[in-house]
Amino acid sequence: MTRYQFKMPDLGEGMVEAEIVAWHVKVGDLVTEDQIMAEVMTDKAAVEVPAPVTGRVMSMTGQPGDMVRVGSELIVFETDSAASDVAEEAGQPPPQGAQASPRPASSAQIAEGTATLPSAAGEPSRGAGEGSGRVKASPATRRRAREAGVDLRAVQGSGPSGRITREDFDAALSGKAARAVEPEVARAALIARTGTEEIKVIGVRRLIAQRMTEAKRNIPHFSYVEEVDVTELESLRGHLNARQPPGAPPLTYLPFMAAALTRVLERFPQCNALHDAERGVLIRHRGVHLGIATQTPDGLKVPVVRHAEARTLWDLAEEIRRVSELARSGRATIKDLTGSTITITSLGKLGGIASTPIINAPEMAIIGVNKAVDRPVVRDGAVAVRRIMNLSASFDHRFVDGYDAAAMIQALKDALEHPATIFIPG
């Protein structure tokens, strides 16, 4: 028997400690080499930590939310004699006897309006067999009603004495014959919700909170909102999508936005820069490393499209999809999530009319893309329907003057309103 001590590794970027986000093993477990045993959070990203050896877990350091310094003991294994049992024990089936939870109404039933309020105890029976004190239905129908979350008192029975037949119930599920719940039954089913839930702020959510707080506290933001007519851009996008091979993902506005932004930033290098607060310098980048704000199950992440200025429209579209999927699936590395020089954020159809995005420090600017909708506008003295989209941008007012910020957005607006110019050299 050998005791193997595994210490918190140095995961790069000069980290001195990492936060434990989740343990995937527990004391007494037999694990195999390279099996994921923990997830930790550095200052940049979540990282999975694999087991260095095959063995049995003897002890573990820290709970989710705890910080562990690099070089400190993280987990201790018992190896050699225990290792021979791993292959056999690690594949055991889950415990028997687990009880299935009652199945709620399906999303389709909810959408159709066939998932009704649960029955209220003590209320007089309504619907089938009214006045009898009990709904008339077979045990099979009652079971189906329980599984679907349907109140049988709201179903009109067509059988003898108002008995609910299988056909009645099927019709109710399809939304064709559900009887409205009486007002007093509906009122009785309205129950006040009590209690609270405490959620520990750890992992990605803690990191997001920390960075947003620091950015808002340390950077004097100012925002600039402009309206953009993207009717011609929408026409070009539709034309290019129609030429795509079957099954190919359609072009969105983002690759056009990225392509236009790389051209515009050549004239406004102060917006494609980073602030090194420790050295007191601004670092202007010639290349555009574009951050793509991406909503994930773990929270907001910003994967990076490197050298966006050197990519074609199709390459930009593919790279935006690739890095966004890496972030959403939790497979993005620290390298994928660092090094951006300016960020684009978009909520697609949820983009709203205007927003005030927070800068992704230490960058100088963030460009928010709001939703594109058809609106009536005045053109040449007449009202016309045009596709309009707002841009909501925020800038670091310490280093980007209001005039320069407005000029940059106006240049971006001009490129998007005349999309052919995006692809003309010079």
VENMO-V816537 format. One record per pair of residues at least 6 apart in sequence whose C-alpha atoms are under 7 Angstrom apart, sorted by the first residue. I is the first residue (numbers start at 1). J is the second residue. If there is no record, write none. Layout:
i->(I | I)
j->(J | J)
This chain:
i->(1 | 1 | 1 | 1 | 2 | 2 | 2 | 3 | 3 | 3 | 3 | 4 | 4 | 4 | 4 | 5 | 5 | 5 | 5 | 6 | 6 | 6 | 6 | 7 | 7 | 7 | 7 | 7 | 8 | 8 | 8 | 8 | 8 | 8 | 9 | 9 | 10 | 15 | 16 | 16 | 17 | 17 | 17 | 17 | 18 | 18 | 18 | 18 | 18 | 18 | 19 | 19 | 19 | 19 | 19 | 19 | 19 | 19 | 20 | 20 | 20 | 20 | 20 | 20 | 20 | 20 | 21 | 21 | 21 | 21 | 21 | 21 | 21 | 22 | 22 | 22 | 22 | 23 | 23 | 23 | 24 | 24 | 24 | 25 | 26 | 27 | 27 | 27 | 28 | 28 | 28 | 29 | 29 | 30 | 30 | 30 | 30 | 30 | 31 | 31 | 31 | 31 | 32 | 32 | 32 | 32 | 32 | 33 | 33 | 33 | 33 | 34 | 34 | 34 | 35 | 35 | 36 | 36 | 36 | 36 | 37 | 37 | 37 | 38 | 38 | 39 | 39 | 39 | 39 | 40 | 40 | 40 | 41 | 41 | 44 | 45 | 54 | 54 | 55 | 55 | 55 | 55 | 55 | 56 | 56 | 56 | 56 | 57 | 57 | 57 | 58 | 58 | 58 | 59 | 59 | 60 | 60 | 60 | 61 | 61 | 61 | 65 | 102 | 103 | 104 | 104 | 104 | 105 | 105 | 105 | 109 | 109 | 112 | 113 | 114 | 114 | 114 | 114 | 115 | 115 | 115 | 116 | 116 | 116 | 117 | 117 | 117 | 118 | 118 | 118 | 119 | 120 | 120 | 120 | 123 | 124 | 125 | 125 | 125 | 125 | 125 | 126 | 127 | 127 | 127 | 127 | 128 | 128 | 128 | 128 | 128 | 128 | 128 | 128 | 128 | 129 | 129 | 129 | 129 | 129 | 135 | 135 | 136 | 136 | 136 | 137 | 137 | 137 | 141 | 145 | 145 | 154 | 154 | 154 | 154 | 155 | 155 | 155 | 156 | 156 | 157 | 157 | 157 | 157 | 158 | 158 | 158 | 159 | 171 | 172 | 204 | 204 | 205 | 215 | 215 | 216 | 219 | 220 | 220 | 220 | 221 | 221 | 221 | 221 | 222 | 222 | 222 | 222 | 223 | 223 | 223 | 223 | 223 | 224 | 224 | 224 | 224 | 225 | 225 | 225 | 225 | 225 | 226 | 226 | 226 | 227 | 227 | 227 | 227 | 228 | 228 | 228 | 228 | 228 | 229 | 229 | 229 | 229 | 229 | 230 | 230 | 230 | 230 | 230 | 231 | 231 | 232 | 232 | 233 | 233 | 233 | 237 | 241 | 241 | 251 | 255 | 255 | 255 | 256 | 259 | 259 | 260 | 260 | 260 | 260 | 261 | 262 | 262 | 262 | 264 | 264 | 264 | 265 | 265 | 268 | 269 | 270 | 270 | 271 | 271 | 271 | 272 | 272 | 272 | 272 | 272 | 273 | 273 | 273 | 273 | 273 | 273 | 273 | 274 | 274 | 274 | 274 | 274 | 274 | 274 | 275 | 275 | 275 | 275 | 275 | 276 | 287 | 287 | 288 | 288 | 288 | 288 | 288 | 289 | 289 | 289 | 289 | 289 | 289 | 289 | 289 | 289 | 290 | 290 | 290 | 290 | 290 | 290 | 290 | 290 | 291 | 291 | 291 | 291 | 291 | 291 | 291 | 291 | 292 | 292 | 292 | 292 | 292 | 292 | 293 | 293 | 293 | 293 | 293 | 293 | 293 | 294 | 294 | 294 | 294 | 295 | 296 | 296 | 297 | 301 | 302 | 303 | 303 | 303 | 303 | 303 | 304 | 304 | 304 | 304 | 304 | 305 | 305 | 308 | 326 | 341 | 342 | 342 | 342 | 342 | 343 | 343 | 343 | 343 | 344 | 344 | 344 | 345 | 345 | 345 | 346 | 346 | 346 | 348 | 348 | 349 | 350 | 351 | 351 | 351 | 352 | 352 | 353 | 353 | 353 | 354 | 354 | 354 | 355 | 356 | 356 | 356 | 357 | 357 | 357 | 357 | 358 | 359 | 359 | 359 | 364 | 364 | 365 | 365 | 365 | 366 | 366 | 366 | 367 | 367 | 367 | 367 | 368 | 368 | 368 | 369 | 369 | 369 | 370 | 370 | 370 | 371 | 372 | 372 | 372 | 373 | 373 | 373 | 374 | 374 | 374 | 374 | 375 | 375 | 375 | 375 | 376 | 376 | 376 | 376 | 377 | 377 | 377 | 377 | 378 | 415 | 415)
j->(78 | 79 | 80 | 81 | 78 | 79 | 80 | 76 | 77 | 78 | 79 | 76 | 77 | 78 | 79 | 73 | 75 | 76 | 77 | 73 | 74 | 75 | 76 | 71 | 72 | 73 | 74 | 75 | 69 | 70 | 71 | 72 | 73 | 74 | 70 | 71 | 70 | 42 | 69 | 70 | 67 | 68 | 69 | 70 | 40 | 41 | 42 | 67 | 68 | 69 | 40 | 41 | 42 | 65 | 66 | 67 | 68 | 203 | 39 | 40 | 41 | 63 | 64 | 65 | 66 | 67 | 39 | 40 | 41 | 64 | 65 | 202 | 203 | 38 | 39 | 40 | 64 | 37 | 38 | 39 | 36 | 37 | 38 | 37 | 57 | 57 | 58 | 59 | 56 | 57 | 58 | 56 | 57 | 55 | 56 | 57 | 86 | 90 | 54 | 55 | 56 | 86 | 51 | 53 | 54 | 55 | 86 | 51 | 52 | 53 | 54 | 50 | 51 | 52 | 50 | 51 | 48 | 49 | 50 | 51 | 49 | 50 | 51 | 48 | 49 | 46 | 47 | 48 | 49 | 46 | 47 | 48 | 47 | 203 | 334 | 334 | 79 | 83 | 77 | 78 | 79 | 82 | 83 | 77 | 78 | 79 | 82 | 76 | 77 | 78 | 76 | 77 | 78 | 75 | 76 | 74 | 75 | 76 | 73 | 74 | 75 | 202 | 147 | 147 | 147 | 148 | 149 | 115 | 148 | 149 | 115 | 173 | 175 | 175 | 172 | 173 | 174 | 175 | 148 | 149 | 150 | 149 | 150 | 151 | 150 | 151 | 189 | 149 | 150 | 151 | 151 | 185 | 188 | 189 | 185 | 133 | 131 | 133 | 134 | 135 | 153 | 153 | 153 | 154 | 155 | 156 | 135 | 136 | 153 | 155 | 156 | 157 | 162 | 163 | 164 | 135 | 136 | 161 | 162 | 163 | 152 | 153 | 162 | 163 | 164 | 163 | 164 | 165 | 166 | 151 | 152 | 178 | 179 | 180 | 181 | 172 | 178 | 179 | 164 | 179 | 163 | 164 | 165 | 168 | 164 | 165 | 168 | 165 | 177 | 178 | 298 | 299 | 299 | 359 | 361 | 358 | 396 | 396 | 397 | 398 | 394 | 395 | 396 | 397 | 394 | 395 | 396 | 397 | 356 | 392 | 393 | 394 | 395 | 392 | 393 | 394 | 406 | 354 | 390 | 391 | 392 | 393 | 390 | 391 | 392 | 388 | 389 | 390 | 391 | 388 | 389 | 390 | 413 | 417 | 386 | 387 | 388 | 389 | 417 | 387 | 388 | 389 | 416 | 417 | 386 | 387 | 417 | 418 | 416 | 417 | 419 | 251 | 250 | 251 | 317 | 313 | 316 | 317 | 313 | 313 | 422 | 412 | 415 | 416 | 422 | 412 | 288 | 308 | 309 | 408 | 411 | 412 | 271 | 272 | 408 | 284 | 284 | 400 | 364 | 365 | 400 | 284 | 285 | 341 | 342 | 364 | 282 | 283 | 284 | 285 | 341 | 363 | 364 | 282 | 283 | 284 | 341 | 362 | 363 | 364 | 281 | 282 | 283 | 362 | 363 | 282 | 307 | 309 | 306 | 307 | 308 | 309 | 341 | 304 | 305 | 306 | 307 | 308 | 339 | 340 | 341 | 342 | 304 | 305 | 306 | 308 | 340 | 341 | 342 | 343 | 302 | 303 | 304 | 305 | 340 | 342 | 343 | 344 | 302 | 303 | 304 | 343 | 344 | 345 | 300 | 301 | 302 | 303 | 343 | 344 | 345 | 300 | 301 | 302 | 324 | 301 | 327 | 328 | 328 | 327 | 337 | 323 | 324 | 327 | 336 | 337 | 323 | 336 | 337 | 338 | 340 | 319 | 320 | 316 | 332 | 363 | 363 | 364 | 365 | 366 | 360 | 365 | 366 | 367 | 366 | 367 | 368 | 367 | 368 | 369 | 368 | 369 | 370 | 370 | 371 | 371 | 371 | 369 | 370 | 371 | 370 | 371 | 370 | 371 | 390 | 370 | 390 | 392 | 392 | 392 | 393 | 394 | 366 | 368 | 393 | 394 | 394 | 365 | 366 | 394 | 395 | 396 | 394 | 395 | 396 | 393 | 394 | 395 | 391 | 392 | 393 | 394 | 391 | 392 | 393 | 390 | 391 | 392 | 389 | 390 | 391 | 389 | 387 | 388 | 389 | 387 | 388 | 389 | 385 | 386 | 387 | 388 | 385 | 386 | 387 | 388 | 383 | 384 | 385 | 386 | 383 | 384 | 385 | 386 | 384 | 421 | 422)
